[in-house]
Structure formats: C-alpha cells, structure tokens
Amino acid sequence: MATGFVFHELYLWHNTWNWNQVFPPGLHVQPGTHAENPETKRRLRNLLDVSGLLDRLTIIKPRPATVEEVVRVHTPAHVDHIREISARGYGDASQLTPLGSGSYEIALLAAGGAIAAVDAVVAGKVANAYALIRPPGHHATKDVGMGFCLFANAAVAVRHAQKVLGLGRIATVDWDVHHGNGTQAIFYDDPSVLTISLHQDNLFPAASGGIAENGEGKGEGFNVNVPLPPGSGPGAYVAAFERVVLPALKRFKPDLIVVPSGFDAGGVDPLGRMMMTASGYRDLTRMLMAAAKELCGGRIVMTHEGGYSEMYAPYCGLAVIEELSGHKTEIEDPWGPLMAQWGGMDAQPHQLAVIEEASRLVQRIS
C-alpha cells in the first residue's frame, strides 16, 4: 500500500503577521517575518513535487474538524477564544502566538487533516500517512494555545482514533526540537496513551520536559521525556531510539503510533541548537517503521509541527516521506556532505548519560 499525504493550500494562508521571528514589531523591533510562516511547508510540498515523490503518494483530502471533535481534548472556552480572535481579525492566542482572520477555520482544517490521515491508515487505505498541516499543534494545552499552536492536532486525532475508530492504546513519539508539552499535558493521567518526547533540554517551554515528568495518577509511567543536551546529533537520537523509544513501544504495544514531526532539530535551524540531519531523520523513520510493523501492523501517522529553516527543513521532510513510502528519489541533501564532517555527530558521553537516565523509565510501562 502507498503512503498517504494530507495537504491543503489554506494551511499556507494562516496569518502570523509581520512579527520578527518570534517578537511583535515595535519601536525597538523592526517588522519582519514570523518564524512560523508558510515558506517551509510550501517548500516541502514543492520539493515533493519536483522530486516526483508526490506522484507516488496517495492524496488524502482534509476536512475541518468539528467542535465536538476538538473539545475531546480542549475546553469549549479555548475553542471560543480562538474563534473570537480570528473573527476579530488579529490577536495572540496567549504569548508569541499571533493569528488572524480565518485562522480559526484553518486550525480546524489542520486538526481535521490529522483525523483524515488516521482514518485512512486505520481503514487500511494506506500503509502510513504524513499530514503536512498548519498551524502546528503539539504545544497547545487543553485551555491555552501557545508556541505557535492553536489546537492540538495530534491529540485530537488520537482521541478520534479511540472514541470513533475503537482503538485502544496509542503511542506518540515527538521528535520536534521543542518539548511536546501540550500532548503531554492532555494525556498526563491517561494510561491508554504513551507520550514520548525527544527534545532539546529546557529550550521551550522553559522548565518543561524533564525526565521527572513521568505522568500522574493512572497515567504514571506513561509519559517519557528525553531532554537531550544542546548539540546532539544523529548519534544521540539513534541511541535514544535504541535505548528508550523502541523498548518503550515494545512494552506498551500500541495499536497506532502518531509522530508529531518537527524538523527544527536540524543542524541549521534558527530556533534550535541541535545537529540532526536528513539522513538522521531517515534512520529514525526506518527504526520506527520496523517497530510499527512488529507491534501495530505498520500503522504510523505523522503530523507536521516545527522546522524553521526554509532551506533545510524540506530536505528532512523529503527523507522521512521517502522512507515511509519506500521510494528513494534522485534528490540529495545539499547539506549532507558538510554536516557529515561536523564534530560531535556521534553520541557523546554527556548525551548518553541523559539517555541512560531516561531509559530507566521504560520499566515503569506496563
């Protein structure tokens, strides 16, 4: 079966205004371009087209999520808040998260795109799926939109899979450079959802994503954080997968794996200080697919999150979707040869120490 692909032109129309990266313009900040702008997503979609890979994917048409679907993970007040700002034409979801006219409807379409991807995978119409959706979602909590995120797309899709499609256990594996705090918070006391986040230690949100955050109540043990030190490269990420992610998945035995997929751990991303490469993401995808084949019939859904290098994020996305689909194009990573020469690309002792500490959490999963 083919790989499914979700995209809609309206995802690129979500307006984050003329902020300068993450700051609103003013007398001391010259207007510029917000970090979460359409270009990285547009360029990934274009690279899929130019490479010929798009022709080999099964297009999945998104539809707007309903309010009923969204309030499975968000409060009605939060949904009303995003709707009101969008109707007003301009505002901030909380802090550093601007939106504009139509953003509410586009955010519903993003959450609905994640649902459509899950529907197609669970129904067996495609083997796996990548949802290139926007705005992103993994920082949005039950009642707050933050970190450029309005609705928790992956979490909405997870609850849909459980409530409508009848799936039981679902695992999320978040490899965005920032902690997946929203996904964690939504499922923190829920043993039916295993949430795993690999991220740069104490980057965003501040003081979030530590190893000690391991779930609570019935969900204790079912949240696993791997806060990797700045400068971690493919070696550290592969080690984290080998020693934490894959063993955790094997103990949990999910019916579906959902990946909040951000490429801001890439070595030239402006909002992260990691050294991941396109080939590194390819390796992680290959490892995850092998585990999914053994555990849940290969069912993987990826929902697009961060990644702010207009030049490099598309190549990371291409590598992942090539691996998902089993089709290698002739496009080569232009940064690959240079990055391969960088120091510290192998796992370093201080990185392995963090991974070893996180690995002790695996035994708590049942």
C-alpha positions in Angstrom: 0.0 0.0 0.0 1.0 3.6 -0.6 1.8 6.3 1.8 -1.0 8.9 2.4 -0.4 12.6 2.1 -2.5 15.4 3.6 -2.2 19.0 2.4 -4.4 22.0 1.6 -3.5 25.4 0.2 -5.4 27.0 3.1 -2.7 25.8 5.5 -0.4 28.3 4.0 -3.0 31.1 4.5 -2.8 31.0 8.3 -1.6 34.6 9.0 1.2 35.0 11.6 1.6 38.6 10.6 4.8 40.7 10.3 6.4 39.7 13.5 10.2 39.5 13.6 10.8 35.8 14.1 9.1 35.4 17.5 8.7 39.0 18.5 5.9 41.6 17.6 7.2 44.6 15.8 7.5 48.0 17.6 9.8 50.9 18.0 12.6 48.6 19.1 11.9 45.6 16.8 11.8 46.1 13.1 8.9 44.3 11.4 10.0 41.1 9.6 8.8 37.6 9.1 7.4 35.3 11.8 9.3 32.1 12.3 6.2 30.0 11.8 5.4 31.3 8.3 4.2 29.3 5.3 7.5 29.0 3.5 9.0 25.8 5.0 5.7 24.0 4.4 5.4 25.4 0.9 8.9 24.4 0.1 8.5 20.9 1.4 5.3 20.4 -0.7 7.2 21.8 -3.7 10.2 19.5 -3.2 7.9 16.5 -3.1 6.5 17.7 -6.4 9.9 18.4 -8.0 11.4 15.1 -6.8 8.5 13.1 -8.3 7.6 11.6 -5.0 4.3 13.4 -4.8 3.1 11.3 -7.8 3.7 8.1 -5.7 1.7 9.2 -2.7 -2.0 8.8 -2.1 -3.6 12.2 -1.6 -5.9 12.4 1.4 -8.3 15.3 1.3 -8.6 17.0 4.7 -11.9 18.2 6.1 -12.5 20.6 9.0 -12.6 19.0 12.4 -15.9 19.6 14.2 -16.1 21.5 17.5 -17.3 18.2 19.1 -14.0 16.5 17.9 -11.8 19.3 19.1 -13.4 19.6 22.6 -12.4 16.0 23.2 -9.0 17.5 24.2 -9.7 21.2 24.6 -12.1 23.2 26.7 -15.0 24.9 25.0 -13.7 28.2 26.3 -10.4 27.7 24.5 -12.2 27.0 21.2 -14.3 30.1 21.7 -11.2 32.1 22.4 -9.5 31.1 19.2 -12.8 31.7 17.3 -13.2 35.2 18.7 -9.6 36.3 17.9 -10.0 35.0 14.4 -13.3 36.8 13.9 -11.8 40.0 15.3 -9.1 39.7 12.6 -5.9 39.9 14.8 -4.7 38.8 18.2 -2.5 36.5 20.2 -3.6 33.0 21.4 -1.6 33.5 24.6 2.0 34.6 24.2 4.1 34.7 21.0 1.3 33.0 19.0 -0.4 35.5 16.7 -3.3 34.6 14.4 -5.5 36.5 12.1 -8.7 36.4 10.1 -9.6 32.8 9.1 -7.1 31.2 11.4 -9.8 29.5 13.4 -11.2 27.8 10.3 -7.7 26.9 9.1 -6.8 25.4 12.5 -10.0 23.3 12.4 -8.9 22.1 8.9 -5.4 21.2 10.3 -6.9 19.1 13.1 -9.3 17.6 10.6 -6.3 16.8 8.3 -4.8 14.8 11.2 -8.1 13.0 11.7 -8.3 12.2 7.9 -4.8 10.7 8.0 -5.7 8.5 10.9 -8.9 7.4 9.3 -7.1 6.4 6.1 -4.4 4.4 8.0 -6.8 2.6 10.3 -9.1 1.7 7.4 -6.2 0.2 5.6 -6.5 2.6 2.6 -2.8 3.5 3.0 0.0 1.9 5.0 1.0 5.1 6.8 0.5 8.8 6.3 2.1 12.2 6.6 -0.1 15.2 7.3 1.6 18.4 6.2 -0.7 20.6 8.2 -0.5 24.1 9.7 -0.8 25.7 12.2 1.1 23.2 14.3 -0.3 21.7 17.5 1.9 20.0 20.0 2.3 23.0 22.4 -1.5 23.6 22.7 -2.8 22.5 26.1 -6.4 21.9 27.0 -7.1 25.6 27.5 -4.1 27.5 26.1 -2.8 28.0 22.6 0.9 28.6 22.7 4.2 28.1 20.9 2.6 28.9 17.5 0.0 26.2 18.2 -3.8 26.7 18.3 -5.3 23.2 18.5 -3.5 20.0 19.5 -3.8 18.3 16.1 -2.1 15.0 17.0 -4.0 14.8 20.3 -7.3 15.4 18.5 -6.5 12.6 16.1 -5.6 10.3 18.9 -8.9 10.8 20.7 -10.7 10.3 17.4 -9.0 7.0 16.9 -10.0 5.9 20.3 -13.5 7.3 20.6 -14.7 6.7 17.0 -12.5 4.0 15.5 -12.3 1.9 18.6 -8.5 1.7 19.0 -7.2 1.1 22.5 -3.6 2.0 23.2 -1.9 4.7 21.1 1.7 6.0 21.4 3.0 9.4 20.3 6.7 9.9 19.5 7.5 13.6 19.3 10.9 14.4 17.7 10.4 18.2 17.4 13.3 20.1 19.0 10.9 21.7 21.5 9.1 19.7 24.2 5.7 18.4 23.3 4.2 19.9 26.4 0.7 20.1 25.1 0.4 16.5 24.1 2.0 15.6 27.5 -0.5 17.7 29.5 -3.5 16.4 27.6 -2.7 12.7 28.3 -0.7 13.1 31.5 -3.1 11.0 33.6 -4.2 8.6 30.8 -2.6 5.1 30.7 -4.1 4.5 27.3 -1.7 7.0 25.6 2.0 6.7 25.8 3.6 10.1 25.2 7.3 10.2 24.3 9.2 13.4 23.6 12.8 13.8 22.4 13.7 17.5 22.6 16.5 19.9 23.4 16.8 20.3 27.1 15.0 23.3 28.6 14.5 25.1 25.2 10.8 25.7 25.0 8.7 25.9 27.0 11.1 26.8 29.8 11.3 24.4 32.7 9.3 21.8 30.8 10.1 18.3 29.6 12.3 17.0 32.4 12.8 13.3 33.0 10.9 13.6 36.3 7.7 14.4 34.4 6.6 10.8 34.1 2.8 11.0 34.3 0.4 11.1 37.2 -2.5 9.1 38.7 -3.4 6.2 36.4 -1.1 7.7 33.8 2.0 7.5 36.0 4.8 5.9 34.0 3.2 6.6 30.6 4.9 9.9 29.8 8.6 9.7 28.9 10.9 12.7 28.2 14.4 12.5 26.8 15.8 16.1 27.2 18.9 15.9 25.1 21.7 18.4 25.6 22.2 21.1 23.0 24.5 20.0 20.2 23.0 16.4 20.0 23.3 14.9 16.5 22.1 11.8 14.8 24.2 9.5 17.0 22.4 10.7 20.2 19.0 10.5 18.5 19.6 6.9 17.3 20.9 6.0 20.7 17.7 7.5 22.3 15.6 5.4 19.9 17.5 2.2 20.6 17.6 2.6 24.4 14.3 4.4 25.2 11.8 4.8 22.3 11.8 1.3 20.9 11.9 -0.5 24.2 9.1 1.7 25.5 6.9 1.0 22.4 7.6 -2.8 22.7 6.4 -2.8 26.4 3.4 -0.6 25.6 2.2 -2.5 22.4 0.3 0.4 20.8 -2.4 -0.1 18.2 -1.2 3.0 16.4 1.9 5.3 16.5 1.4 9.1 16.0 4.5 11.2 15.4 4.4 15.0 16.0 7.0 15.6 13.4 9.1 18.8 13.7 12.4 19.3 11.8 13.7 22.1 14.0 16.3 19.8 15.4 18.0 20.1 12.0 21.6 21.4 12.2 20.9 24.8 10.6 17.5 25.6 12.2 17.3 29.1 13.6 15.2 28.1 16.7 17.1 25.1 17.9 20.7 24.2 18.7 20.8 20.5 17.6 22.7 18.9 14.8 20.2 16.4 13.2 20.4 15.7 9.5 18.1 14.5 6.8 19.8 11.1 6.9 19.3 11.0 10.7 15.6 11.5 10.4 15.6 8.8 7.7 17.2 6.4 10.2 14.7 7.3 12.9 11.8 6.7 10.5 13.3 3.3 9.4 13.6 2.2 13.0 10.1 3.4 13.9 8.6 1.6 10.8 10.3 -1.7 11.8 8.8 -1.4 15.3 5.4 -0.5 14.0 5.4 -3.4 11.6 6.0 -5.7 14.6 3.6 -4.0 17.0 0.7 -2.5 15.1 0.7 -3.6 11.5 2.9 -0.7 10.4 0.3 1.9 11.3 2.1 5.3 11.6 0.6 8.8 11.2 2.9 11.8 11.2 1.6 15.3 11.9 3.8 18.2 10.8 5.0 20.5 13.6 8.0 22.8 13.6 11.0 23.3 11.4 12.1 26.9 10.6 14.9 26.6 8.1 13.3 27.4 4.8 16.3 25.8 3.0 16.8 22.7 5.1 13.5 21.5 6.7 12.1 20.4 3.3 15.1 18.0 2.8 14.5 16.5 6.2 10.8 16.1 5.4 11.6 14.5 2.0 13.9 12.0 3.6 11.1 11.0 6.1 8.4 10.6 3.4 10.8 8.8 1.1 11.3 6.2 3.9 7.6 6.0 4.7 6.8 5.3 1.1 9.7 3.1 0.2 10.6 5.3 -2.8 14.0 7.0 -3.0 14.2 9.9 -5.3 17.2 11.4 -7.0 17.2 14.5 -4.8 20.3 14.6 -2.5 20.6 16.5 0.8 22.8 19.5 -0.2 23.9 19.9 3.4 24.7 16.2 3.9 28.4 16.1 2.9 29.2 19.2 5.0 27.3 18.1 8.1 28.9 14.7 7.9 32.2 16.4 8.7 31.0 18.3 11.7 32.4 17.3 15.1 30.1 15.7 17.7 27.8 13.9 15.3 28.3 10.6 17.1 26.7 10.2 20.6 28.8 11.9 23.2 29.2 10.7 26.8 27.1 13.5 28.4 24.3 12.8 25.9 24.4 9.1 26.6 24.2 9.8 30.3 20.8 11.6 29.8 19.6 8.7 27.6 20.7 6.2 30.2 18.7 8.0 32.9 15.6 8.2 30.6 15.9 4.5 29.8 15.2 3.6 33.4 11.6 4.9 32.9 10.9 2.2 30.4 10.5 -0.5 33.1 7.5 1.5 34.5 5.5 1.0 31.3 3.1 -1.9 31.5 
